[in-house]
Amino acid sequence: MADGSIASKDIISWGVGLVPLLIFYLEYRIYKKQSNKKIESLEEMLYKEIIARKDLKIKELEKENQKLEEENKKLKKKELGEN
C-alpha cells in the first residue's frame, strides 16, 4: 500500500476484522427480538393475573353485598314486626 492503492490482502484483512463485529451484531438483534417476545409474554401474563384478581375481588364484594342486603331485609322485617 506504499503507492496508495488498496491490495486484495487489505480488503481481506478488513473483512476478517469485520466478521466478529457482524456476528456480534446479528446475535444482538436475535437476543433483542427474543427479549421483546419474553417481555410481551410477561406483560400478557401480568395483565391476565390482574384481570383474574379484579374479577375475584368483584365476586367477593358481590357476596359481601348480598349478605348485607339479606341482613338489611331481616332488620326491616323486625322493625315492621315490632311496629
N, C-alpha and C positions, 0 to 999 in steps of 0.2 A: 504494500500500500504506500510505498515511498513516492510513487509518481502520482498519487491522488486517485487512482482507480480502485474499485472495490473488487476484491478477488472472491472466488467462489468459497474459499475456506472461511472468509469473513462472514459471509451470509450463513454458512452452515453453523459457525460458532454462535452467531446471534440467534439462530433458530433453536439450537440446543439450549441456549440460555433462556429462551422464552418458553420452552416446553414446560418446565416446572411451574412457571407462573400461570400458564394456561390451564394446567391440571389443577392447580390450587383454585383458580377462579371457577372452573367447572364444578369442582367439589363444593365450593362455597355456594354456588347457585342451587345445586341439588339439595344441600343441607338447609338452605333458606326455604325452599319450597316445602320440604318435609316439616320444617318447624312451623311454617304457616298452617299446614294441614293439621298438625298436632294442636296448635293454638285454637283453630276453628273447632276442632272436635271437643276440646276442653270447654270452650265457650258454650257450645251446644249442650254439653252435659250439665254445666252450671245453670244454664237457662232452664233446662228441664227440671233440675233439682229445685230451683227457686219456684217454678210453677207448681211442682208437687207439694212443696211445703206451704205455699199460699193456699192451695186447694184444701190441704189438711187443716190449716188454721181456720179457713172458712167453714168447713164441716164442724169443727169443734165449736165455733161460735154459734152456728145454727143449732147444734144440740143444746148448748147453754141457753140460747134464746128460747128454745122450745120448753125447756124445763121452767124457765122464769115465767113464761106465758101460762103454763099449767098451774104454777103456784099462784099467779095473779088471779086466775079463774077461781081457784079454790077459795082464796081470800074474799073475792067478790061474792061467792055463794054464801060464805059465812056471814058477811055483812048483811046480805039480803035476808038470810035466815033469822038473824038477830032482830032485824027491824020489823 
